[in-house]
Amino acid sequence: MRITKNNLKRVIRRIIIESNTDNFYGEIQNEILALGQDQGGELVVQDVVDYFSGYADPIDDNPKAAYVGSMSYEEARTIMGDMVASGILIDDHEDFFSVHPDYM
């Protein structure tokens, strides 16, 4: 099978975009973990939403900061649910979480 130069460029571009997105998602999770650690291992979804609100600097015009600055309750809940699935957080109740002891 032959691949054209344009197809190769498109594949490389897609890989770069996806890896940047994965890195960004990990950065958000790291911030949530640090927030939980700072709060003695306990946090609620609203803590995360409040922490990230105003994160965006309108002067900077950074799309990543704009995203986290306007993160909804459901988006934060989804990210925290992923952190439960990976063993970083423990889901105690619907919106109440604890940092797993291994991460304290």
Beta strands, then each sheet from edge to edge (+ up, - down):
strand 1: 42-44
strand 2: 89-91
strand 3: 96-99
sheet 1: 1+ 3- 2+
end
